[in-house]
Amino acid sequence: MYTTLIISALCALAYASPSYNARDSLIRIACPAIRCRMACPSGFAKDKNGCDTCTCKAQSTCSPVRCRLGCPDGWAKDERGCDMCKCKATSAKKCPALCKNLCPFGRVIDSDGCPTCLCKGPRTERPIANIRAEKCGPVCMIYCPNGNVLDARGCPTCRCRPGGVDDFRGMIAS
């Protein structure tokens, strides 16, 4: 019964993932039960499918770190690859969470290098995306396959441009 619940939970998580691959998920779930009588302090080694083997995992030469630092990006590593009581240096500025509106031609990038909620127009139009970023507010969370209707200032509105799916495909191919 518990096995069925675990498999059901794993399936639910796999389907929710944007990178779900049914073949890979089935391989991960279908691991045979191993019957080894050995005790492995670091756990069992895994095979190419991620299943336990009857071989012990190599023991770590790293000592556990006792540290009160709260490091959001994890701890720094020493020359042996072991954790140190020192925060990992962040290599890039954290960008804020993205909006949920879809941008078929990409998003406008701000001065910090972060994507914004504003959508770029198709490449066949003049590059107005950077101008919009400064004078226009964010666009509502509506998906328009042919882009949004622009207002008098050239800013996108919450209305879609007319045109069918065929018109949209033509814009991508050009």
N, C-alpha and C positions, 0 to 999 in steps of 0.2 A: 504494500500500500504506500509506504513512504517513498519507494523508488518511483512509483507512478506520479506522486506529487512533485518530486524533484524534477523528473523529466518534463512534466507539464509546465513547471515554473521556468525551466530552461528554454523550452519551446516558446513560451510567451515572451521571454526576454529576447530571444533570437529574432522573432518576428517584429519586435519593436525596434530593433537596431536598423539604422539606415544601410549598413553594410552586410545585411543578412545574406547568407549563402547556404541554401538548404543542404548541399552536399557536405560542406565543411561542418555544419552543425550536427548532421547525422554521425559523422566520424567521431566527433567529440563525445557525443552521448553514448555511442555504442562500444565503450571500452569494456573488455572482459574483466571479470573479477579475478584478481590474482590471489594465488594461494601460496604465500611464502611464509616460512617460519622464522625468518630473520628479523631482527630489530634494527631499524635504520634511524639513527638520531636526527638526521637531516631530511628524512623522508625517502621515498623511492625515486629513482631516475625515471624519466619519461621517454617513451618511444617517439617516432616521427609524427604520430597522430595525437600526441599529448596524453597517452594512456600510461599508467604505472607499469613498470617492469619489475622483475624480481632481482633488481640490482639496486644497491644503495646509492643515493645521490652523494656526490663528494661533499665532505664536511667543509664548512666555511672557515676560513682562517681569521675572519673578522670577529672582534669582540662586540657584544651588543652595546649600543650607545645608550648611556643614561644621561639625558639632556633635557633641560626644561625649556629650551628655545622652541617657539612655535614657528616653524618655517613653512610658509604656504607652498613653496616650490620644492620642498624637500631639503635634505641635508647635503652639504658639500662632501665630496669623496676625497680620500687620500690617494697616494701613488699606487696603493694595492687595490683600490676600488672599494675600500671600506668607508662606512659613514663616519663623519666627524661631527662634533658638537659645534657646528658652524653652518649657517644658512647658505644654500646654493645661491650663487650670484644669478640674478635674473638677467638674461641676455637681451630681452626686448620688453618694451612697455606693454602692459596689459591693455588690450582694447576692450571697450564696453561690449556687453551682449548685443547681438544684432537684432534688428526688427524681424518680424515674420513675413514681411512682404517679399514676394518673389521678384527677382530682377533678371530677366532673360539675357541681358547684355552686361551684367555685372553691376557692382556698386561703385558709387563715388568714394574715393579715398580722401580722408581729411589730411591736414598738415602734419599730424603725428603718424601717418601711415596706416591709420585704422579705417576699416570700411564703415560707411555711414548708412543711414536708412534710405538715402536717395539713390535712385536707379540711374544707370547710364543709358543713353539712347542707343539705337542701332548705329553701326559704324558708317552707314550711308548718310547720316545727318551730320551737321557741323558739330564739333565737340563742345556742347553747351553744358555738359555735366558739371564741370568745375565752376562755371558761373552760377549754376543753380544752387550749388552747395552753400554759397555765401548769401544769396538773396532769397532763397526759398526755404520754407519749413519742411519737416518730414512729410512724406506721402503716406496716405492711409494704407492699411493692410489689404489692398485689393489687388488681385492679379489681373493684368490686362495684357493679353497676348500681343496686341499691336501698340502697346504703350498707353500712357494716360493722355487725356485731353489737356492741353496747356492753357493757362489763363493769360490775361493781357501782359503780365510780366514775364511770360515764358516759363512759369512754374507749373509742375504737374498738379492736376486736380484729382478728385476721387471719382472721376468718370473715365471710362475707357474709350479709346479711339475706335471708330468703326472698322470693320474688316473681318473677314473670315480666317479660318486656320490656314487656308491656302495662301492668303496674303502674307501671313506671318512667316510661313516656310520660305516664301520668295525673298523676304528681307534677310533671312539667315544665309541663304545661298549666295547672295550678292556680295 
